[in-house]
Amino acid sequence: MTADKSGLPDWLESQMQVTRMDVVSYRGPGAAGGVSSGLETAWRNQQAADVSWWFLGENALKFLTPAKEIAEFVTQLTDTVVTGHYAYCNELIWPLMHDLPQFASYNAENRAHYRRFNTTFAEHISFERTSKKRYFIQDYQLALLPRLLGAQGGRSNIFWHIPWPKNVKEEYVEAIAEIARGMLSAESIGFHTVEYAQNFMTFVRRHLNEFRINSKDQTVYRAQARLAPRELDLAAGSELTPYVMRPLMHSVSSASPSTKLVVQPLGIDNERWKKLAREGKAPLDKVGVIPGERFVLSIDRADYTKAVLDRLRIIDLLMEQNETLRGTVAFVQICGRSRAGVEVFDSYWNECRALADAINARWEQNGWTPIRWVDQGLSAAELAPLYAIADAMLVNPVRDGLNLTAKEFIACRVHHPGVLLLSPGAGAWYEIGQHALAADPNKHQETADAIVRALNMPQAEKFERTTMMRHKIERNPVSMWWKQFVHASQHHNRLAQATETSVQPTGKVAQTSGKVATGKVAQTTVGAAADAQKKAKTA
């Protein structure tokens, strides 16, 4: 075992440092959407000059460093590979992960392009095998990358921003198994909710026989080499975070490290949203709202997972049943086209626009219409003041990994409380749904009634609900989300050292391990996290 200038073993010195991570994602910093914005904040907050962000830009692999404003070109991908990868992601992976197999289609050629896309990233991402730096891999477009990087000695974590399905049809199991195996070469896999992590474990247990699972500790491993229970205990016992739990104390592979499943919903930059809401002016003319007019806000894409068609039908039902809403309450739909060129999404877009036009024609009076459709995205600076003055926010997906717009709405309601209507199908429901009104897209009448309730809710109740949700999201900023994966990497170092000390134990190592074990242990079990999320869901 080697030691550095401080006299400490390399592995312990590594644990005492903040683990730095390069980001690898489909889109780069500055891309539209809250996920990219949150990830960029976490990446830059590392305050390290030697971290990079690798991404696809103009059909080329590029990378950016914090000190540079323009990304550097690495290699060009062919249009055929990029297009085939895009099709595989959106025609197969996306619908299957959202438990909507009726929209899925499999194409073997597109699968080959998906592999080639991931392989190109792995071949050109540069790293030093001795580096303490890891790679933070973002989402389903790069699911094979942990395995490909691992084959070269690269160490990674991956976050799965979309749901993992409850069930996978037999005809698609082999394709999804390839994705799961790729992910399981990472040191940790992140999910927004306990349910998604449990669904993943169920899939592994049913279909990947080479892996073993400890459900309680959310650890996936290969049972090959046995470790001393005390060494495993010492490795697991130091400073861990609430959702990163103790590893299984039976057997793990020294050749193939265990993979920790981390449950940590993505947070937002609360202070940034508050500032934007406080300083900005709502672009009412852009969204077709008259000053002083009441409105319910929705922000998403024309995607079948977002249940936009169901929302429109609920609005139609509201107009039919509530004459007092006609001419007085507008529904602002900031809803752009999604995945142009993919047939099922193109069809859904056309159907949404046709239905919105029909509803407006039906309820138009003196130039007033209920639906104000905005098909161009707005900047955060424009959205924040809209969040701040909307009477309510309607978020009603069939299935959604998280939905950051719900959190952004709450962050902006500091001085004037509003009402959040949130679908139990959104990952955010587990975090803040207890204080929102349920907006189930499959229950049109119940959701219509909830909208009426929101519009008539007493100010005191609005204030109480908004305050409770704001406190919850403020306890989980984007920095907390990032730290979970830093801790997961540090935990992986401890487990690797346990393997080493079980093979070559020395008094000095044992004493050092004992010191590590005196840190704070995990404060919350996965079972407790699951109980908390179940309570939020049933409230």
Secondary structure, 3 states (H helix, E strand, C coil): CCECCCCCEHHHHHHHCCCCEEEECCCCCCCCCHHHHHHHHHHHCCCCCCCCEEEEECCEEEEECCCCCCCEEEEECCHHHHHHHHHHHHHHHHHHHCCCHHHCCCCHHHHHHHHHHHHHHHHHCCCCCCCCCEEEEECHHHCCHHHHHHCCCCCEEEECCCCCCCCCCHHHHHHHHHHHHHHCCCCEEEECCHHHHHHHHHHHHHHCCCCEEECCCCEEECCCEECCHHHHHHHHCCCCCCCCCCCCCCEECCCCCCEEEEECCCCCCHHHHHHHHHHCCCCHHHHCCCCCCEEEEEEEECCHHHCHHHHHHHHHHHHHHCHHHCCCEEEEEEEECCCCCCHHHHHHHHHHHHHHHHHHHHHCECCECCEEEECCCCCHHHHHHHHHHCCEEEECCCCECCCHHHHHHHHCCCCCCCEEEECCCECCHHHHHHHCEECCCCCHHHHHHHHHHHHCCCHHHHHHHHHHHHHHHHCCCHHHHHHHHHHHHHHHHHHHHHHHHHHCCCHHHHHHHHHHHCCCCCCCCHHHHHHHHHHHHHC
